[in-house]
Amino acid sequence: MNRPYLRNRVHGQWLDHDGVTVSDFEAAIRRGAIWSYAGQGYMTLGNFVVGLIIARLLGPSDLGVFIAVTAFTSVFLIGVQFGLPQAILQARTLRDDQVNAAFWSIAALGVIFFGVLWWVAPRLAGLYGADAFVGVMRLMGGVFLLTPMTAVGLALLRRDMRFARVAAIDATALTISSVVSVGAALLGAGVYSLVLGTFISMLSILVGIQLSHAWRPSWPRWRPVRGLLHFSSRTMVNNVLNLTTNRVDNMLVGAMLSTASLGLYNRAYSLARIPAEQFAESLGPLLFGSLSRVQDDVARSKRLYLTAAPLIAAATMPFFVLLGVAAPDLVTLLYGDAWSGAGAPLRVMAIGAVFFMLCVTLRSVVNAQGLVGQLTGILLVLFVVTILLIFGLAPLGLTAIAAGISVREALMFVLMMRLLGRSRLQLGARELTFALAPVLIAAAACLAASLLATAWAGAVAPDHRFLRVLAVAVAGFSVYALALLVQIWLWRSHPALGRMQELLTTVGGRALAGLAALAR
């Protein structure tokens, strides 16, 4: 499994050791993007529907317990993986013995962290005053024991650009685990229905990986992992800092207010993050893997990022507008009156989610360029800022905390742009603004149309939440799509718009071909 990529220049073209040219590489990126978008479209819809059902079945308190537990277990999981999956993706060359050593290293860390979690669970439970906390946390520790194969297996599939297979595995796991979770909740399992769903999801991913490639671990050896540790250890520190910064609000809100308040806060937080997490974060491995393979070609790395970032922004921006404009009606309509307290925080968090989406894409560039050491300082600053904001704003309520989180996201964007501006990429705010200009113009038109639709629906049917949300969605998304299409037609010289046109043409052509095949 020796895989050096894009290091030999022959007859004016870059080739890897399998003879793959740049054009083939870029075609693989486009195919990966299409499959990732399609897969995550399904994941977005599935997570949204299941989250809606589970929230109605469990209520804020039970959901708050699970959120409080996963705030800790997700951080521990980063320690279990130790950045090794990212190191597998980022490595210029990769040997089979290194992959095997990475697997056994994660397995050993999984056992250690499982023991730590079992011991610490009752000591954390007192902060939340929930009887189920200890049992849920100890059961969730079992996920660590399934992590070695899933983490390494998915990393290998992504390194090989097999994003169609990854999308299929994720979609299958979501479908099976959702049915199990909802069924268990209907039978009265309460918060444990979410624990069961998590295990079923991991097992489904494990089966999918076993069916997808021939790699299997051999006899335990740890020494070859040393070649991956320089990158993985720094990445692990950054991953822990980043995730802790993003989860410390869940830890503190539940402890300082209540698990019910945490449930409301998390609904707002999760809804605001759905577009970014399901599109920007899902495409992160594709973007990171692609940028890692061309990391020494500065001009090409910058061009690739400035093409990819607008495509990701284009897929997410109208959802942020919808969440910001229709938040109170949307929350109550979806989850019921018990969740109405999440409406105002959601409206504020939708603003911060735009910066979060951009930061997710920027982090792929930072990691691919090996700037993980510099990123550590930024994450430390953000961690401290997050704690200070929550302690200072908690007495003012959930909306004030949401405003503080949005300020943190904006600060992270500024600091990461500053880092990349000083790097060898010299990625400046002006370049990124130009790349995003068509999306920002379309988003402004979407916002104006959404506000007009809200005013119209409020005057025509002031007591009908569904009509107000529907009016905002139809008007906003229609105007947004029209604004992008007009710009594609008029602004032909813009690189990102050209890529959008290619993507639409490819997807449209395949859809028509599929319909024609069905007709025959």
Secondary structure by P-SEA (a helix, b strand, c coil): cccccccccccccccccccccaaaaaaaaaaaaaaaaaaaaaaaaaaaaaaaaaaaaccaaaaaaaaaaaaaaaaaaaaaacaaaaaaaacccccaaaaaaaaaaaaaaaaaaaaaaaaacccccccccccaaaaaaaaacccccccaaaaaaaaaaaaacaaaaaaaaaaaaaaaaaaaaaaaaaaccccaaaaaaaaaaaaaaaaaaaaccccccccccccccccccaaaaaaaaaaaaaaaaacaaaaaaaaaccaaaaaaaaaaaaaaacccccccccaaaaaaaaaaaaccaaaaaaaaaaaaaaaaaaacaaaaaaaaacaaaaaaaccccccccaaaaaaaaaaaaaaaaaaaaaaaaaaaacaaaaaaaaaaaaaaaaaaaaaacccccaaaaaaaaaaaaaaaaaaaaaaaaaccccccaaaaaaaaaaaaaaaaaaaaaaaaaaaaaaaaccccaaaaaaaaaaaaaaaaaaaaaaaaacccccaaaaaaaaaaaaaaaaaaaaaaaaac
